[in-house]
Amino acid sequence: MITTRGKPIAPIYNPHTKSYFELRIVLPRPPNWMTAVRFARTKFFKRTRGRLAVVKDLETHSFLKANFELKEES
């Protein structure tokens, strides 16, 4: 199950990076890196093509942990 800590599941704006983040799960198993890159590029938000997240600093990492939570269903 994917949650965004009680918020709607949609791209979330990070003012620190001035970009949007969205968690996508690809099943039945995670793709390899190039497949993930191609998949991300098929997505658009506000007329901007998707790309894989770049976590350059602790503030961005903290933002992602605070806004996205991945729990395994039991």
N, C-alpha and C positions, 0 to 999 in steps of 0.2 A: 504494500500500500504506500502511496506517496502522499505526504501532507506538506503543507507549507505553514506549519505551526498555526493552524486555524484560519489561515487566509486562503482566498481562492487560488486554485492552481492555474497560474498565468505568469507571463514574464514579470519579474519584479525588478524595479529600478534601483540601482546602487548609485547614490550621488557621489560617492568617492571615486568610482571609476567612470561615471557618466555613461553607464551602459546597463542593459537589461540582462537578467539571467533567468533561465528556465531549465528545470530538471526534466530530462527525457529518459525513459527506460526503454531499452530495446530488448524484446524477448524473442526467442527462448533463451538466448545467451548474449552476453555483451559482444559487440563486433570488434574486429581488429581496428587499429588506429585509422587507417585510410578509409575503411567503411564508415566509421564514425564521422570523419571529416566530410565525406560525401553526403551522409545523411543530414548532418547539420546544415550544409549548404542548400538543402532542399526546403528549409524552413524560412519563413519571412515574418517579421514583426515590424509594423510601422514602416513598410517599404524598405526594410533593411534585411539583407540576407543573413542567415544564421551562421554561426561559427562555434567551434569548441571554446569553452571558457578558458581564460588565462588567469591564473591566480598568482599575481606578481608579488603580493605582500600579505602580511598578517591581517590587515584590516579587511581585505577582500575575502580571505579565508574565514574570518570571523563573521562577516556578512552572510556568506553562504551557509555556514553552520547555524546561524541564527534564523535563517529563513527557510531552509530546506531540511527535511528530516526523512530519512528512508528507514522504514521498519519492515522486517521480514514478518510475513503472516505465519502464524503457528497453527 
